[in-house]
Amino acid sequence: LGRTETAVNNLNPVFGVKFQVDYHFEEIQKLRFALFDEDKCATQLYEHDFLGEFICTLGVITAQELSDNRIITLTLSGRKLDKKDFFGKSDPYLEFHKQGEDGTWMLVHRTENTLDPSWKPFTVPLISLCNGDVDRNIKVLCYDYDNDGGHDFIGEFQTTAAKMSEAQNSVEVEFDCINPKKQKKKKNYKNSGFIIVNSCKITRDYTFLDYILGGCQLMFTVGIDFTASNGNPQEPSSLHYINPLGSNEYLAAILAVGQIIQDYDTDKMFPALGFGAQLAPDWKVSHEFAINFDPTNPFCSGVEGIAQAYSACLPHIRFYGPTNFAPIINHVARFAAQALQQEKAAQYFNLLIITDGVISDMDETRDAIIQASKLPMSIIIIGVGNADFVAMEFLDGDASVLRSSTGEEAVRDIVQFVPFRDFRNAPKETLAKSVLAELPQQVTQYFKQRNVPPANSAPK
């Protein structure tokens, strides 16, 4: 990626060079920091003395977001604008320009043209509109749109984001729209109409990284399908059979996803639950049991702990059925509901369900997902084996909005389904990438909908 400057004769250097790294939440990104003692002005590293190195993942680094994350939302309208068209109908549009350091003006945003002249509200990053400086000049130009591209200039004015932001709580800010040529020609010229800022809001547009850096913990729960359709785990044909390499599709899925998510939870203690099996001593079917058989403490230490508890529980349960998802979804939803009242973004819950097939309680599962969509929660489903996963695709909600049995719509899409078979011959990183691709967006969408800022953010 690059090198820092050399700190001369300094055993406690603080390096000033910054590196830009593309951040991919859904991949394990390993970084190596290698330290060298510069001996001569040579470009080849081997010509310098290697002092040591440090390797870590990007997820464990404490970072600082340097960019300005404020956004400005504007609603504007026009009044008494000069008519430019022969038939008296004008359809004006506005252009916003910011001034560069060299004094030149650069186009930042162009509105649509409208006969009304009331333009649709629009949002731009404050850094785009005025380099984040609310007192920097902004020039607004008004044109009358023509189909042939020969748009007629109506007028212009200059303002600042600070001045426009006086327009709120039904107070409007009005600007004279001036045509300098007309102003020179006509002695009694006042303006070519008015541009009104109906409302202006400057807010913060938090990113996934803002929430993570603000201390939001990604709580991770695994739900494992132990129904009879998986086959006898003692036999090689079973999806739960652990091969001589010590793996199967269930373990591969747990490791692929868990290895990434565990970096975003400080205590790395994860509940691991099973469903669809009969348990000793009375051999009743359970649809939400701790795979370590400790209902008061179902937590496993890290992804390795989940894998160990999974392997250890296999001989002690009887695979049964049906395949019910709702109990395990509602189990996690109860914890997510406790985090509902958080004023700052502290916790977000992720349920990874690994299953081999058709859901038996489809209506209850749909209802559970609809309720969970209102909570700080996402559901990842990985289908193992070669079953028909049409129902899972339906729950994913990418094609259409998921509805409950009573017709209630999901407030947001929280389910991501991925069939493991699509990734059998691919590097394990690609499975994690596909499974986790939607999660950052789901986290930020939830907190933004509820107007919940990151935990250590400055007040607006």
C-alpha positions in Angstrom: 0.0 0.0 0.0 2.8 2.4 0.8 5.5 3.6 3.1 5.7 6.2 5.8 8.4 8.9 5.9 11.6 8.1 7.8 11.8 9.3 11.3 15.5 10.2 11.7 17.3 9.2 14.9 14.0 8.6 16.8 13.2 5.4 18.8 9.6 6.7 19.5 8.5 7.8 16.1 5.0 9.2 15.3 4.5 8.8 11.5 2.5 11.4 9.6 1.9 9.7 6.3 -1.7 8.5 5.9 -2.9 5.5 4.0 -6.2 5.0 2.3 -7.5 1.4 2.5 -10.7 0.2 0.8 -12.8 -1.1 3.7 -14.8 -4.3 3.0 -16.8 -5.4 6.1 -17.6 -8.8 4.6 -14.0 -9.9 4.1 -11.2 -10.6 6.5 -8.7 -8.0 5.6 -5.3 -8.7 7.0 -2.8 -5.9 7.3 1.0 -6.3 7.8 3.0 -3.4 9.3 6.7 -4.0 8.8 9.3 -1.7 10.4 12.7 -1.0 8.8 15.8 1.0 9.9 16.8 3.1 6.9 20.5 2.6 6.1 20.9 4.4 2.8 18.8 6.2 0.2 17.8 2.9 -1.5 14.3 2.0 -2.7 14.6 -1.7 -2.2 13.4 -2.9 1.2 16.0 -5.6 1.4 18.8 -3.0 1.5 17.5 -1.7 4.9 17.5 -3.5 8.3 14.3 -5.3 9.1 13.3 -4.6 12.7 10.0 -6.5 13.0 6.5 -6.7 11.9 2.9 -6.7 13.3 0.0 -8.5 11.6 -3.7 -7.9 12.4 -7.1 -7.6 10.8 -8.7 -4.3 9.8 -11.6 -5.1 12.1 -9.5 -4.8 15.3 -8.0 -1.4 14.5 -9.3 1.6 16.2 -9.8 4.1 13.4 -11.0 7.6 13.0 -13.3 8.8 10.2 -11.7 11.9 8.8 -14.3 13.0 6.3 -17.1 15.4 7.1 -20.3 13.3 7.4 -22.8 16.2 7.4 -25.5 16.4 4.7 -27.7 19.3 3.7 -31.3 18.9 2.6 -32.9 21.8 0.7 -36.4 22.5 -0.4 -36.8 25.5 -2.8 -39.4 27.2 -4.9 -39.6 30.2 -7.2 -42.0 33.2 -7.4 -42.6 35.7 -10.2 -39.7 34.4 -12.3 -39.3 36.0 -15.7 -41.1 34.1 -18.5 -38.8 33.1 -21.3 -40.9 31.0 -23.5 -42.9 32.4 -26.4 -46.1 31.0 -25.1 -45.5 32.3 -21.6 -44.8 28.9 -19.9 -41.6 28.6 -18.0 -40.1 25.4 -16.7 -37.1 26.6 -14.7 -34.3 24.6 -13.0 -31.5 25.6 -10.5 -27.8 25.0 -10.5 -25.7 25.2 -7.4 -22.0 26.1 -7.8 -19.2 26.2 -5.2 -16.2 28.4 -5.4 -12.8 26.8 -5.6 -9.6 28.0 -3.9 -8.6 29.7 -7.2 -11.9 31.6 -7.4 -13.5 29.4 -10.2 -17.0 28.1 -9.8 -17.8 24.4 -10.0 -21.2 22.8 -10.6 -22.3 20.8 -7.5 -26.0 20.1 -8.1 -28.7 20.6 -10.7 -32.4 20.3 -9.9 -35.0 19.0 -12.2 -37.0 21.5 -14.3 -40.6 22.1 -13.2 -43.6 24.1 -14.4 -44.7 24.6 -10.9 -41.6 26.2 -9.8 -41.5 24.1 -6.7 -38.5 21.8 -6.8 -38.3 18.4 -5.1 -36.3 18.4 -1.9 -32.7 17.2 -2.5 -29.8 16.1 -0.3 -26.1 16.6 -1.0 -23.0 16.1 1.2 -22.1 19.4 2.9 -18.5 18.8 1.8 -19.6 18.8 -1.8 -21.7 21.9 -1.6 -19.2 24.1 0.3 -16.2 22.0 1.4 -17.9 21.7 4.8 -17.6 25.4 5.4 -21.0 26.9 6.0 -19.8 30.4 5.4 -18.2 29.7 2.0 -20.0 31.4 -1.0 -22.4 29.3 -3.0 -23.7 30.6 -6.4 -27.3 29.6 -7.4 -28.2 30.1 -11.1 -31.7 29.8 -12.5 -32.4 28.8 -16.1 -35.5 28.2 -18.1 -35.3 24.7 -19.6 -35.5 24.3 -23.4 -35.8 21.0 -25.2 -33.2 22.1 -27.8 -30.6 22.6 -25.1 -30.6 26.4 -25.5 -31.6 27.0 -21.9 -32.4 30.7 -21.1 -30.6 32.3 -18.2 -33.2 33.9 -15.8 -31.0 35.1 -13.0 -28.7 34.3 -10.1 -27.8 35.0 -6.5 -25.1 34.2 -4.0 -25.6 32.8 -0.5 -24.0 30.5 2.1 -25.2 27.3 3.8 -25.4 29.3 7.0 -27.7 31.8 5.5 -29.9 29.1 3.9 -30.1 27.2 7.1 -32.1 30.0 8.6 -35.0 28.5 6.7 -36.6 26.1 9.1 -39.7 25.7 11.4 -41.8 27.3 8.6 -39.6 30.4 8.4 -38.6 30.9 4.7 -35.6 32.7 3.3 -36.1 34.7 0.1 -33.5 35.8 -2.5 -33.7 38.3 -5.4 -32.9 36.4 -8.6 -30.8 38.9 -10.5 -29.9 39.0 -14.2 -26.7 41.2 -14.3 -27.2 42.2 -18.0 -30.8 43.4 -17.3 -29.6 45.2 -14.2 -27.1 47.2 -16.3 -29.6 48.0 -19.0 -32.6 49.0 -17.0 -32.6 51.7 -14.4 -35.7 50.6 -12.5 -34.8 46.9 -12.7 -35.4 45.1 -9.3 -35.1 41.4 -10.1 -36.1 38.6 -12.4 -38.2 37.0 -9.6 -37.5 35.4 -6.3 -36.0 32.1 -5.2 -37.3 30.9 -1.9 -35.6 28.5 0.4 -38.6 26.8 2.1 -36.5 24.6 4.3 -32.9 23.7 5.0 -31.6 21.1 7.3 -28.0 20.2 8.1 -27.7 16.7 9.6 -25.1 14.0 10.0 -25.1 11.0 7.7 -23.6 8.3 9.7 -21.9 5.4 8.0 -21.6 1.8 9.2 -18.1 2.6 10.3 -19.3 5.5 12.4 -21.6 3.2 14.3 -18.8 0.5 14.8 -16.2 3.2 15.8 -18.9 4.6 18.2 -18.8 1.3 20.1 -21.8 -0.5 18.5 -21.4 -4.3 19.2 -22.5 -6.8 16.7 -24.1 -9.6 18.8 -23.9 -12.9 17.0 -26.1 -16.0 17.6 -26.0 -19.2 15.6 -29.0 -21.5 15.1 -28.3 -25.0 13.8 -30.8 -27.3 12.2 -30.7 -30.8 13.8 -33.8 -32.3 11.9 -33.8 -35.8 10.7 -33.6 -34.8 7.0 -30.0 -34.0 7.6 -29.3 -37.8 8.0 -27.5 -39.8 10.7 -24.3 -37.9 11.7 -22.4 -41.2 12.0 -22.9 -41.8 8.2 -20.8 -40.1 5.5 -24.0 -39.2 3.6 -25.2 -37.0 6.4 -24.8 -33.2 6.2 -23.7 -33.4 9.9 -21.1 -36.0 9.3 -17.7 -34.6 10.2 -15.2 -35.7 7.6 -11.6 -36.8 8.2 -10.5 -33.2 7.7 -12.7 -32.3 10.7 -15.3 -30.3 8.7 -18.7 -30.3 7.1 -20.9 -27.7 5.5 -22.3 -26.6 8.9 -18.9 -26.0 10.3 -17.6 -24.3 7.1 -20.6 -21.9 7.3 -20.1 -21.1 11.0 -16.4 -20.4 10.5 -16.7 -18.4 7.3 -19.3 -15.9 8.8 -18.2 -16.1 12.4 -14.6 -15.3 11.8 -15.6 -11.9 10.4 -18.3 -11.0 12.9 -16.3 -11.9 16.0 -14.0 -9.0 15.4 -16.9 -6.6 16.1 -17.9 -8.0 19.5 -15.6 -7.2 22.4 -16.2 -10.3 24.6 -16.5 -12.7 21.7 -19.1 -14.8 23.6 -21.7 -16.1 21.3 -24.9 -18.1 22.0 -25.2 -21.2 19.9 -28.7 -22.8 19.7 -30.1 -25.9 18.0 -33.5 -26.8 16.8 -35.5 -29.8 15.6 -33.9 -32.4 17.9 -35.0 -34.6 20.8 -33.1 -34.0 24.0 -32.4 -36.3 27.0 -33.6 -37.2 29.5 -37.3 -37.1 28.3 -36.5 -36.9 24.6 -38.9 -34.1 23.9 -38.4 -32.1 20.7 -36.9 -28.7 21.2 -36.7 -25.8 18.7 -34.4 -23.6 20.8 -31.8 -25.4 22.9 -28.3 -24.5 23.9 -25.9 -26.8 22.1 -23.6 -26.7 25.2 -26.7 -28.0 27.1 -26.5 -25.1 29.6 -29.7 -23.1 29.1 -28.7 -20.4 31.6 -25.4 -19.9 29.8 -25.6 -20.8 26.1 -22.5 -18.8 25.2 -19.5 -20.2 23.4 -16.1 -18.5 23.4 -15.4 -17.3 19.8 -16.1 -19.2 16.6 -13.8 -22.0 17.7 -16.0 -22.4 20.8 -19.1 -22.7 18.7 -17.4 -25.4 16.5 -16.3 -27.4 19.6 -19.8 -27.3 21.2 -21.3 -28.3 17.9 -19.1 -31.3 17.5 -19.5 -32.4 21.1 -23.3 -32.2 21.1 -23.9 -34.4 18.0 -23.7 -37.8 19.8 -26.1 -36.7 22.6 -29.1 -35.6 20.6 -31.7 -37.4 18.4 -32.4 -35.8 15.1 -36.1 -35.3 14.6 -38.4 -32.4 13.3 -40.2 -30.5 12.1 -38.1 -27.6 10.8 -39.4 -24.6 12.8 -37.6 -21.3 12.5 -40.0 -19.0 14.5 -38.9 -20.1 18.0 -35.2 -19.3 17.4 -36.0 -16.0 15.6 -38.2 -15.0 18.5 -35.5 -16.1 21.0 -33.0 -13.6 19.5 -35.8 -11.0 19.0 -36.4 -11.0 22.8 -32.9 -9.8 23.4 -33.0 -7.3 20.5 -36.2 -5.9 21.9 -34.4 -5.1 25.2 -32.0 -2.9 23.1 -34.9 -1.1 21.5 -34.8 1.8 23.9 -31.2 2.6 23.3 -30.6 6.3 22.8 -27.2 5.7 21.2 -26.4 2.8 19.0 -24.9 0.2 21.3 -26.0 -3.2 20.2 -27.2 -4.9 16.9 -28.2 -8.6 16.8 -27.3 -11.0 14.1 -28.9 -14.5 13.8 -27.1 -17.0 11.6 -29.5 -19.9 10.8 -27.9 -22.9 9.0 -30.5 -25.3 7.7 -30.9 -28.2 5.2 -34.3 -27.5 3.9 -38.0 -26.7 3.8 -39.5 -24.7 6.7 -42.4 -26.3 8.5 -43.8 -23.1 10.2 -43.8 -20.7 7.3 -46.6 -18.4 8.5 -45.1 -18.2 12.0 -41.6 -17.5 10.5 -42.9 -14.8 8.3 -44.7 -13.2 11.3 -41.5 -13.5 13.4 -39.4 -11.8 10.7 -41.9 -8.9 10.3 -41.7 -8.2 14.0 -37.9 -8.6 14.0 -37.7 -6.0 11.2 -38.7 -3.4 13.7 -35.7 -4.4 16.0 -31.9 -3.9 15.8 -31.6 -7.3 14.2 -30.7 -9.1 11.0 -31.1 -12.8 10.0 -28.7 -14.7 7.8 -29.8 -18.0 6.4 -27.3 -20.4 4.9 -28.9 -23.4 3.1 -26.7 -26.6 3.2 -27.2 -29.7 1.1 -29.2 -29.9 -2.2 -32.8 -29.3 -1.1 -35.3 -26.9 -2.7 -34.8 -23.5 -1.2 -37.6 -21.6 -2.9 -39.1 -20.7 0.5 -35.8 -19.2 1.7 -35.5 -17.0 -1.5 -39.0 -15.8 -0.7 -38.0 -14.8 2.9 -35.0 -13.0 1.6 -37.3 -10.3 0.4 -35.0 -9.0 -2.4 -37.6 -9.7 -5.1 -40.6 -8.3 -3.2 -41.5 -6.9 0.2 -42.1 -9.7 2.7 -45.6 -9.7 4.3 -46.9 -11.5 7.4 -49.9 -13.9 7.3 -52.1 -10.9 8.2 -50.7 -8.7 5.4 -48.4 -6.6 7.5 -45.3 -5.5 5.6 -41.7 -5.7 6.8 -40.4 -2.2 7.7 -37.0 -3.2 6.2 -35.4 -6.1 4.5 -33.4 -8.0 7.3 -33.0 -11.5 5.8 -30.2 -12.6 3.6 -30.3 -16.1 2.2 -27.4 -17.9 0.5 -27.3 -21.5 -0.7 -24.0 -23.1 0.4 -23.8 -25.2 -2.8 -23.1 -22.1 -4.8 -19.8 -21.7 -2.9 -18.6 -25.3 -2.5 -15.8 -24.9 -4.9 -15.1 -21.2 -4.2 -12.6 -19.8 -1.6 -14.3 -19.6 1.8 -13.9 -15.8 1.7 -16.5 -15.5 -1.1 -19.2 -17.2 1.0 -18.6 -14.7 3.8 -18.6 -11.8 1.3 -21.9 -12.9 -0.2 -23.5 -13.6 3.2 -22.5 -10.4 4.9 -22.7 -8.0 1.9 -26.1 -6.5 3.0 -25.4 -6.3 6.8 -23.6 -2.9 7.0 -26.5 -1.3 5.1 -29.1 -3.1 7.4 -27.3 -1.8 10.5 -27.2 1.9 9.3 -30.7 1.7 7.9 -32.1 0.6 11.3 -30.4 3.3 13.3 -31.1 6.0 10.8 -34.8 5.1 10.6 -35.0 5.5 14.4 -32.7 8.6 14.4 -30.3 6.9 16.7 -26.7 8.3 16.5 -23.5 6.4 17.2 -22.6 6.2 20.9 -19.7 8.6 20.9 -21.0 11.1 18.3 -21.1 14.8 19.0 -24.6 16.1 19.5 -26.2 17.7 16.4 
